[in-house]
Amino acid sequence: MSEILVRSDMPLRAPVAITVGAGFKREIASLAAMQNFLKEWPAAMRGDSYCAAVRACDAARAGEIKLEKARRAFLSFAEKAGIMWTGIDPVTALREAKIRRRARLENQARQKTAARSP
């Protein structure tokens, strides 16, 4: 990567939990972590909320706004990007969805069988 990552740190009062990769949790706990994450975000997916988060982080680094305001801008970006951590383990979520789907199919089969019976 040709861009230099931000290394100085300003810790957040409350980390932001986001989903990365195949549904794994990543906690963003500082201004540097927010800026580094934003730098890694794919250019093709950068929209208005992304730009607002970058501007807010830059302003917080310069002391122009409070860090909490930059955190809120990052939260807004994460929500709009659909990467907020839901607290659900991806393996558990898939397993539960499979169980619900199987139960629904079994119920539909029972209903069809019952409808055919005289």
ROROLUM-478074 format. One record per residue: residue number from 1; x, y negated, z negated of N, C-alpha, C, O, CB in turn. Coordinates in steps of 0.02 Angstrom, whole numbers, plus 50000, padded with zeros to 5 digits. Atoms other than C-alpha are relative to their C-alpha. Glycine has a CB too. Example, Ala and Ser with C-alpha at 12.3 -4.5 7.8 and 13.67 -1.06 7.14 Angstrom:
BEGIN
[rec 1,[50045,50059,50000],[50615,50225,49610],[50045,49940,50000],[50097,49941,49967],[49950,49999,49938]]
[rec 2,[49958,50059,50003],[50684,50053,49643],[49961,49945,49963],[49986,49890,49955],[50020,49977,50071]]
This chain:
BEGIN
[rec 1,[50043,50058,50000],[50000,50000,50000],[50045,49939,50000],[50091,49934,49959],[49952,50000,49939]]
[rec 2,[49957,50058,49994],[50076,49835,50050],[49983,49945,49949],[50026,49903,49935],[49996,49972,50069]]
[rec 3,[50018,50051,50048],[49980,49728,49924],[50029,50018,49932],[50032,50076,49912],[49923,49994,49996]]
[rec 4,[49975,49990,50068],[50055,49705,49752],[49941,50002,49953],[49897,49959,49955],[50051,49943,49981]]
[rec 5,[50054,49994,50048],[49941,49762,49613],[50012,49953,49941],[50069,49940,49923],[49994,50072,49975]]
[rec 6,[49995,50044,50057],[49904,49645,49469],[50021,50040,49939],[49994,50094,49927],[49932,49964,49986]]
[rec 7,[49974,49962,50056],[50000,49699,49315],[49987,49966,49932],[49980,50001,49882],[50075,50011,50009]]
[rec 8,[50013,50033,50064],[49969,49566,49181],[49929,50017,49979],[49885,50029,50021],[50011,49923,50004]]
[rec 9,[50063,49973,50025],[49824,49611,49070],[49964,49952,49954],[49994,49918,49913],[50012,50064,49965]]
[rec 10,[50045,50035,50045],[49676,49527,48986],[49945,50050,49985],[49901,50061,50027],[49972,49931,50031]]
[rec 11,[50048,49947,50014],[49573,49662,48898],[49928,49973,49996],[49916,49918,49972],[50018,50034,49935]]
[rec 12,[50071,50016,50004],[49383,49661,48913],[49975,50020,49931],[50001,50067,49901],[49960,50036,50056]]
[rec 13,[50030,49980,50065],[49278,49666,48754],[49966,50068,50006],[49969,50109,49961],[49950,49947,49976]]
[rec 14,[50034,49937,49988],[49178,49809,48830],[50019,50023,50070],[50007,49987,50119],[49922,49994,49993]]
[rec 15,[49981,49975,49934],[49245,49916,48973],[49940,50010,50046],[49884,50019,50022],[50038,50066,49994]]
[rec 16,[50052,49987,49950],[49145,49938,49133],[50012,50071,50025],[50066,50087,50049],[50001,49948,50059]]
[rec 17,[49993,49931,49977],[49113,50121,49175],[49970,50005,50070],[49912,49987,50081],[49964,50049,49951]]
[rec 18,[50022,49992,49931],[49101,50160,49360],[50011,50072,50022],[50048,50110,49991],[50037,49951,50047]]
[rec 19,[49992,49934,49970],[49086,50316,49466],[50049,49996,50057],[50043,49952,50100],[49932,50029,50023]]
[rec 20,[49951,49999,49946],[49232,50358,49579],[50006,50071,50027],[49988,50119,49994],[50069,49973,49977]]
[rec 21,[49988,49934,49970],[49274,50500,49696],[49936,50041,50003],[49885,50017,50027],[50052,50038,49961]]
[rec 22,[50056,49954,49997],[49158,50648,49678],[49958,49994,49936],[49937,50045,49908],[50024,50072,50009]]
[rec 23,[50042,50011,50058],[49061,50571,49534],[50037,50000,49934],[50007,50014,49882],[49947,50051,49998]]
[rec 24,[49961,50002,50062],[49201,50554,49408],[49999,49930,49971],[49995,49881,50007],[50072,50023,50013]]
[rec 25,[50003,50063,50036],[49200,50418,49277],[50068,49966,49998],[50119,49999,49986],[49973,50010,49929]]
[rec 26,[49939,50041,50007],[49328,50278,49278],[49980,49939,49959],[49931,49905,49975],[50031,49980,50070]]
[rec 27,[50013,50058,50041],[49333,50145,49144],[50046,49943,50020],[50107,49951,50022],[50007,50016,49925]]
[rec 28,[49963,50060,49984],[49386,49971,49194],[50001,49959,49936],[49949,49934,49914],[49967,49960,50061]]
[rec 29,[49996,50029,50067],[49450,49893,49033],[50036,49933,49996],[50047,49907,49942],[50034,50048,49955]]
[rec 30,[49964,50063,50002],[49542,49734,49085],[49991,49962,50065],[49967,49989,50115],[50075,50013,49987]]
[rec 31,[50003,50042,49939],[49550,49592,49209],[50045,50030,50054],[50026,50032,50112],[50021,49927,49984]]
[rec 32,[49954,49970,49951],[49700,49674,49293],[49969,50061,50032],[49975,50072,50092],[50067,50018,49966]]
[rec 33,[50032,49940,49973],[49603,49837,49311],[49944,49982,50048],[49935,50014,50100],[49973,50044,49943]]
[rec 34,[50053,50022,49953],[49456,49744,49390],[50031,49977,50065],[50008,49996,50119],[49958,49943,49968]]
[rec 35,[49968,50026,49939],[49570,49654,49512],[50032,50056,50040],[50027,50056,50101],[50052,49947,49982]]
[rec 36,[49969,49944,49964],[49666,49812,49555],[49947,50042,50035],[49956,50063,50092],[50040,50043,49953]]
[rec 37,[50054,49961,49969],[49503,49906,49586],[49973,49964,50061],[49962,49994,50113],[49944,50014,49948]]
[rec 38,[50028,50038,49944],[49437,49767,49697],[50049,49999,50059],[50027,50002,50117],[49985,49928,49978]]
[rec 39,[49951,49999,49946],[49600,49765,49797],[49998,50066,50038],[50012,50069,50098],[50070,49987,49973]]
[rec 40,[50003,49933,49970],[49578,49952,49829],[49934,50012,50037],[49929,50060,50076],[50009,50053,49947]]
[rec 41,[50066,49989,49970],[49396,49933,49885],[50005,49994,50076],[50037,49947,50101],[49948,49948,49973]]
[rec 42,[49994,50000,49927],[49377,49973,50072],[49975,49934,50032],[49921,49909,50014],[49961,50059,50029]]
[rec 43,[50017,50064,49968],[49374,49817,50181],[49932,50003,50035],[49895,49953,50035],[50054,49981,50051]]
[rec 44,[50064,49993,49964],[49225,49883,50281],[49940,49996,49953],[49884,49986,49976],[49999,50065,50038]]
[rec 45,[50055,49999,50048],[49121,49889,50121],[49997,49936,49958],[49959,49932,49910],[50006,50060,49955]]
[rec 46,[49996,50062,50039],[49161,49714,50057],[49945,49952,50023],[49942,49931,50081],[50069,49967,50008]]
[rec 47,[50056,50046,49985],[49007,49603,50048],[50002,49940,49954],[50053,49924,49924],[49934,50036,49993]]
[rec 48,[50005,50060,50040],[48946,49450,49956],[50016,50012,49926],[50051,49972,49895],[49931,49970,50007]]
[rec 49,[49989,49987,50071],[48947,49530,49783],[50074,50016,49987],[50101,49999,49935],[49956,50058,49975]]
[rec 50,[49929,49986,50005],[49124,49592,49813],[50039,49934,49999],[50082,49924,49955],[50024,50044,50060]]
[rec 51,[49966,50065,49997],[49182,49417,49862],[49989,49960,49937],[50036,49927,49912],[49976,49960,50061]]
[rec 52,[50015,50037,50062],[49096,49342,49710],[50041,50028,49942],[50065,49990,49900],[49925,50005,49984]]
[rec 53,[49961,49968,50054],[49183,49468,49595],[50074,49981,50006],[50106,49966,49956],[49992,50076,50003]]
[rec 54,[49930,50019,49990],[49353,49430,49672],[50011,49927,49979],[50059,49912,49943],[50021,50009,50075]]
[rec 55,[49994,50071,50019],[49325,49242,49653],[49996,49991,49925],[50034,49952,49896],[49945,49958,50034]]
[rec 56,[50008,50005,50073],[49268,49264,49473],[50063,50025,49964],[50085,49995,49916],[49939,50039,49976]]
[rec 57,[49939,49974,50030],[49420,49370,49430],[50057,49951,50008],[50096,49940,49961],[50018,50069,50030]]
[rec 58,[49947,50050,49988],[49537,49243,49509],[49991,49939,49955],[50039,49913,49928],[50000,49979,50074]]
[rec 59,[50014,50058,50043],[49451,49103,49413],[50015,50016,49927],[50040,49973,49890],[49926,49978,50008]]
[rec 60,[49985,49980,50069],[49465,49199,49250],[50076,50002,49989],[50100,49980,49937],[49969,50069,49983]]
[rec 61,[49927,49997,50005],[49650,49231,49282],[50029,49929,49994],[50078,49918,49958],[50031,50036,50061]]
[rec 62,[49976,50069,50001],[49673,49043,49311],[49974,49962,49939],[49994,49904,49928],[49978,49963,50064]]
[rec 63,[50027,50033,50060],[49577,49002,49151],[49943,49953,50015],[49924,49913,49973],[50055,49962,49967]]
[rec 64,[50055,50044,49980],[49437,48916,49246],[49932,50023,49974],[49887,49982,49964],[49997,49994,50075]]
[rec 65,[50061,49973,50029],[49301,49031,49180],[50018,50051,49947],[50075,50074,49944],[49955,50033,50055]]
[rec 66,[49988,49950,50052],[49283,49149,49033],[50003,50069,50032],[49971,50082,50083],[49945,49997,49945]]
[rec 67,[49992,49931,49976],[49332,49330,49057],[49933,50037,50004],[49923,50077,50049],[50048,50038,49954]]
[rec 68,[50065,49967,49999],[49155,49386,49015],[49960,49984,50063],[49922,50026,50088],[49959,49979,49938]]
[rec 69,[50035,50019,49938],[49088,49291,49166],[50028,50041,50058],[49990,50062,50102],[50007,49924,50014]]
[rec 70,[49969,49958,49948],[49211,49385,49278],[49976,50072,49993],[49963,50106,50042],[50078,49997,49997]]
[rec 71,[50025,49932,50012],[49155,49548,49196],[49929,50007,50027],[49912,50057,50057],[50002,50016,49925]]
[rec 72,[50070,49997,49975],[48973,49507,49236],[49999,50000,50076],[49958,50034,50106],[49960,49939,49973]]
[rec 73,[49997,49999,49927],[49020,49471,49418],[50022,50068,50025],[49997,50093,50075],[50050,49945,50025]]
[rec 74,[49978,49933,49982],[49111,49638,49425],[49943,50050,49991],[49933,50094,50033],[50062,50021,49958]]
[rec 75,[50058,49957,50012],[48958,49724,49349],[49949,49994,50057],[49923,50044,50081],[49967,49983,49933]]
[rec 76,[50047,50012,49946],[48848,49645,49481],[50024,50033,50065],[49985,50065,50100],[49991,49924,50011]]
[rec 77,[49971,49967,49942],[48965,49704,49618],[49991,50076,49995],[49970,50108,50043],[50075,49982,50007]]
[rec 78,[50004,49928,50009],[48968,49881,49545],[49928,50025,50008],[49916,50078,50038],[50027,50019,49931]]
[rec 79,[50070,49981,49992],[48778,49887,49535],[49979,49999,50073],[49949,50047,50097],[49955,49953,49959]]
[rec 80,[50019,50006,49929],[48755,49827,49714],[50036,50051,50043],[50010,50073,50094],[50016,49929,50026]]
[rec 81,[49962,49950,49962],[48890,49947,49775],[49977,50071,49983],[49997,50119,50016],[50075,49992,49986]]
[rec 82,[50025,49934,50020],[48800,50090,49686],[50052,50044,49965],[50050,50105,49971],[49975,50036,50060]]
[rec 83,[49947,49962,50033],[48951,50140,49583],[49998,49996,49924],[50046,50016,49891],[50067,49976,50024]]
[rec 84,[50006,50002,50073],[48889,50109,49405],[49996,50071,49974],[49961,50113,50002],[49938,49958,49978]]
[rec 85,[50001,49934,50032],[48918,50259,49293],[49932,50010,49968],[49909,49968,49930],[50057,50007,49948]]
[rec 86,[50066,49985,50027],[48752,50339,49250],[50003,50038,49935],[49953,50044,49900],[49959,50039,50050]]
[rec 87,[49994,49961,50061],[48819,50442,49107],[49985,50073,50011],[49988,50113,49964],[49956,49972,49947]]
[rec 88,[50017,49931,49985],[48770,50603,49194],[50060,50033,50032],[50087,50009,50082],[49938,50004,50046]]
[rec 89,[49946,49960,49972],[48905,50731,49225],[49978,50027,50068],[49924,50056,50072],[50021,50058,49952]]
[rec 90,[50022,49979,49934],[48900,50770,49413],[49986,50075,50006],[49939,50094,50041],[50052,49982,50050]]
[rec 91,[50012,49927,49997],[48912,50959,49388],[49934,50017,49966],[49895,50056,49992],[50058,50038,49967]]
[rec 92,[50063,49989,50036],[48771,50957,49261],[49941,49976,50041],[49890,50009,50045],[50002,49966,49931]]
[rec 93,[50054,50028,49959],[48665,50846,49374],[49983,50046,50058],[49924,50058,50073],[50019,49930,50026]]
[rec 94,[50011,49954,49944],[48687,50965,49521],[49968,50064,49976],[49922,50091,50009],[50066,50015,50036]]
[rec 95,[50028,49939,50027],[48650,51116,49414],[49926,49990,49982],[49884,50033,49997],[50040,50023,49937]]
[rec 96,[50069,50014,50019],[48491,51036,49344],[49956,49991,50061],[49898,50013,50061],[49997,49939,49955]]
[rec 97,[50038,50009,49938],[48434,50985,49518],[49986,50068,50032],[49931,50079,50058],[50038,49955,50050]]
[rec 98,[50010,49933,49971],[48459,51164,49578],[49947,50039,49961],[49905,50073,49991],[50068,50040,50000]]
[rec 99,[50049,49966,50042],[48358,51232,49431],[49930,49972,50014],[49882,50011,50021],[50017,49992,49925]]
[rec 100,[50065,50031,49985],[48216,51107,49465],[49974,50021,50069],[49915,50036,50077],[50004,49923,49996]]
[rec 101,[50019,49981,49932],[48217,51149,49651],[49976,50073,50001],[49925,50089,50033],[50059,49990,50048]]
[rec 102,[50019,49929,50003],[48210,51337,49615],[49932,50008,49966],[49890,50046,49989],[50055,50041,49963]]
[rec 103,[50064,49996,50036],[48067,51314,49490],[49943,49975,50044],[49889,50004,50044],[50003,49959,49934]]
[rec 104,[50051,50028,49955],[47971,51207,49616],[49982,50050,50055],[49924,50060,50070],[50024,49933,50031]]
[rec 105,[50012,49951,49947],[47992,51338,49754],[49963,50061,49973],[49918,50087,50006],[50067,50022,50031]]
[rec 106,[50035,49942,50031],[47939,51479,49636],[49927,49982,49986],[49883,50024,49995],[50036,50022,49936]]
[rec 107,[50068,50023,50014],[47786,51378,49585],[49959,49997,50065],[49900,50017,50066],[50000,49932,49966]]
[rec 108,[50035,50003,49936],[47740,51346,49767],[49984,50071,50025],[49929,50082,50052],[50042,49963,50052]]
[rec 109,[50012,49931,49979],[47758,51532,49805],[49943,50031,49960],[49901,50066,49989],[50064,50043,49992]]
[rec 110,[50055,49974,50041],[47643,51577,49659],[49933,49970,50021],[49883,50005,50023],[50013,49984,49925]]
[rec 111,[50062,50033,49978],[47514,51450,49718],[49976,50030,50066],[49915,50040,50074],[50011,49924,50007]]
[rec 112,[50019,49970,49936],[47516,51523,49894],[49971,50070,49990],[49922,50089,50021],[50059,50003,50048]]
[rec 113,[50024,49933,50015],[47496,51698,49825],[49931,49997,49968],[49887,50037,49985],[50050,50037,49953]]
[rec 114,[50065,50008,50034],[47352,51643,49714],[49946,49978,50049],[49889,50000,50043],[50006,49950,49943]]
[rec 115,[50049,50024,49951],[47267,51555,49860],[49979,50055,50047],[49922,50054,50072],[50030,49942,50041]]
[rec 116,[50016,49944,49955],[47273,51714,49965],[49957,50054,49966],[49922,50092,49999],[50064,50032,50027]]
[rec 117,[50038,49948,50037],[47197,51822,49828],[49926,49983,50001],[49906,49925,49994],[50026,50005,49927]]
[rec 118,[50073,50013,49997],[47007,51845,49842],[49970,49987,49934],[49909,49976,49930],[49966,50057,50031]]
